Amino acid sequence: MFYDHQQIEKKWQKYWEENQTYKTSDSTDKPKFYVLDMFPYPSGAGLHVGHPLGYIASDIYARYKRHQGFNVLHPVGYDSFGLPAEQYAIQTGQHPAVTTEQNITRYEEQLRKIGFSFDWSREVRTSDPSYYKWTQWIFIELFHSWYNKTTDKAEPISTLIKHFEIKGTEDLNANQNDELHFTAEEWKEASEIDKEDILLNYRLAYRAETTVNWCPALGTVLANDEVKDGKSERGGFPVFQKKMMQWSMRISAYSERLLQGLKTLDWPQPLKDSQEYWIGKSQGAQVKFNVDGHEESIEVFTTRPDTIFGATFMVLAPENPLVETITTPEQKAEVDSYIEETSKKTERDRMADVKNVSGAFTGSYAINPFSNEKMPVYISDYVLMGYGTGAVMAVPAHDERDHRFAKKFNLEIKKVVETDEDIQEKSFDSKDSVCVNSDFLNGLKYDEAKALIISAIEKKGIGHGTINYRQRDAIFSRQRYWGEPVPIYYKDGMPYTLPASALPLELPEVEKYLPTEDGDPPLGNAKTFAWDEVNQKVVDTNLIDEKTIFHLELSTMPGWAGSSWYFLRYMDPHDENVFVKKDLADYWGQVDLYIGGSEHATGHLLYSRFWNMFLKDRGYISHNEPFQKLINQGMILGMSAFVYRIDGTNKYVSKNFAKNYQTQQIHVDVSLLKGTSDELDTEAFKAWRPDFADAEFIFEEDGRFITEREVEKMSKSKYNVVNPDDICEEYGADGLRLYEMFLGPLEQSKPWNIQGLSGVYGFLKKFWNLYFNGEVFEVSDEEPTKAEYKVLHTLIKKVVYDIENFSFNTSVSSFMIAVNELQKIKCNKRNILEPLAVIISPYAPHICEELWSLLGHTTSIEFEKFPVLNEDYLVEDEIEYPISINGKTKHKLPLSAQLSAKEVEDIVLQDGKVQQFLEGKTPKKIIVVPGRIVNIVI
């Protein structure tokens, strides 16, 4: 019977949509299972075959859990704010909302074609005002919260104000920008502006001067992960370090909890390692060094206070405010020039560059508080303002970077940890030796010396032992248009939040999407974007009088804001009163399975965990962590094609002759190749782009033009993209789903090879035809044989194990084996073919729905109970024993599987054929391996 995949797939996709088959109930009478894919950004290019890999895996698991009787939440939505739509708006004038809507329409069309079991009724979009209303609400909650280190959680700012009213800062244990000291009376007497300024020092969402990655061409601040090699990832524009007033999120308050929480999660170890490194916990001491001739002191954090006697110079971050104060007039030009050069590098670049040594002398000297020796103070880009205090005490004998710096600038290198190595040539970084040249620390091991020096530092009143974290607070404002407006207005220079009743604060219309002529962000171009405090509404900007009508914040939120809580909104997507009802958040709880790329390790995954912990602290949800199990799927790689162009010409040479010329490799679109071969269609190539219209070719001797091929990341820029629509058209969505799983283990990257699709499609046709006798659908109600049941239950055992261990590729192989075996024994029994359809349906839902319908069922296969394994069918009744005589197999004998070794031996010796081989001889030895083989030695 002809397998018409196109007709079958359209029919069932229409059925699922009309019947809302995958709509999730909020009824709590079933156990829940929450399956989620990382939030897709709807790009203009649409999906290529690499994108659905993780979605197919999560869809298989979601369908499997439905078969097991779980109430499955498997939603979909779009992270729809983003820079690409804004860049397109700048170039064309088209509103980003229009571009985004078009892109989402295309994405949804493609996703529906692949047959995903998403609950489309729960779709969310971060750029929808009904969604970002709640992103703004969470921001306001963060603004009105502080972190109480005593209770180890976020609390309402009102509890902090109460503390100030009773005790001032006495006994206060809070996360803060600067350590403040004032009494209750001083607080009460402070003006409203001063009080607001003080509270900004503690708020979890706060505004402060920060060093940022500023991209003038894009007119915005970029996150570290949006910058590569000093240029913006999008567009390749130069990026500079610049100080700006920015909104920040106090994620640093959660550093320890974020670290400890990793222990409770079933995540890949490399991902956990990335977060641990990013958070960067270290124990040591905070120490103050006086600067000779200045009132200021330099404060450093060091993990090796035991080496303080070996500190021979100091290095400040170029951005450190002390630099301007302590730099001498003679050194100012050199220092200023160095600061300008450093501003062109991102922090990430500076951290990564461990080989190049550079710096500038400030002209000032610090005093070592223990040796009393003068230490020259330098600036260098290897010290970062955001880590520790933006200053280091340099111990060149025992730190590799400090050693390279000392050699470059001819600075003293003093051994303070015992070693036979020549510390003038190489640093010795071990903690296993003892202190030398260190006064009262001499002879002590690391742990003893560290404890004693910290005690001495504290006695001198110049510092204390402490724990430090590399993780810095997250910058939360972007100078862009296409993002969530920050619900803040400014009164007397202080930020105030809009009332919740005024949310959402919607993006205003603007004439252009670039910064204003005054350098303000694009929202500065809006004509209606001011806050009327009396009437509590947005009004025209020309009404601003700074008395009752005030400026609104012109920055927007970063790309990660909306994706930091979307998993919660899916639980209650249409609620207008709360971001999620508490009882629904308690029912759905954590995401049980989260699948996505490893590139989000230190961005989205950290921010989501931070926001989740905050919302728990404030009592809105009950679970500590958002994502219990996480799998990073690998990439599907493209098979790129290249042509060789002879340098300085428009002449192209076929692969095997390229070595005879000076050439340049150029990517060509894989669609220009003939069929599945490596041969280029030269006429199609000439028609592809105007600059190739007059191309000339040097062909192979057989007249063909052969391209070079290479496996690379699938990307539009490499012209190696395969559109899933084309695959669905030719091989069906079920073919695509099965093939992507069949390619290899989910976590590994693997190359796309279209030739393998025909094998999977052949399997689907075989599977389909099991249910037909020629052109007639024919399934028998006859009881299956033991052999038929064995095939079925062998498959059940394998598939259950594979799905629960995410080994989807081996399941597909098992389907093929089972179908081949059933075809061989001409099985058409209902009691085999009905459960077979259920087993295969998570992978190939369309064909299984059609077969289920043909089997006489009027409801979807989706909620049928998954077949239960019966091990009895796997027990062998009979075993065919090979009979080996003197190491050579001479005979095979079928015997009952229940026989003992002695019974097997007796029957074998009595067998007529065996007696012929023995020729009357008595065996010297008989070895029976039960269930396997009989060895006779004569």
MONOR-V339482 format. One record per helix or strand of 3 or more residues. SS is the DSSP state (a for helix, b for strand). FROM is the first residue (numbers start at 1). TO is the last residue. Records with the same first field share a line. If there is no record, write none. Layout:
# MONOR-V339482
SS=FROM-TO / FROM-TO
This chain:
# MONOR-V339482
a=5-19 / 52-67 / 83-92 / 96-113 / 129-143 / 157-167 / 184-189 / 192-200 / 224-226 / 251-264 / 269-279 / 305-310 / 322-326 / 329-342 / 347-352 / 396-398 / 400-409 / 439-441 / 446-460 / 500-502 / 522-525 / 541-543 / 562-564 / 566-572 / 582-588 / 598-600 / 604-617 / 655-660 / 670-672 / 682-688 / 690-692 / 716-718 / 724-731 / 733-742 / 754-769 / 786-804 / 808-824 / 830-841 / 845-854 / 861-863 / 871-874 / 901-910 / 912-918
b=32-37 / 71-73 / 75-78 / 119-125 / 145-148 / 153-156 / 205-215 / 220-222 / 240-249 / 281-291 / 297-302 / 313-316 / 360-367 / 374-379 / 391-394 / 463-469 / 488-491 / 494-497 / 530-532 / 537-539 / 549-552 / 593-596 / 629-632 / 636-646 / 651-653 / 663-668 / 696-698 / 708-713 / 878-885 / 888-896 / 925-929 / 933-937
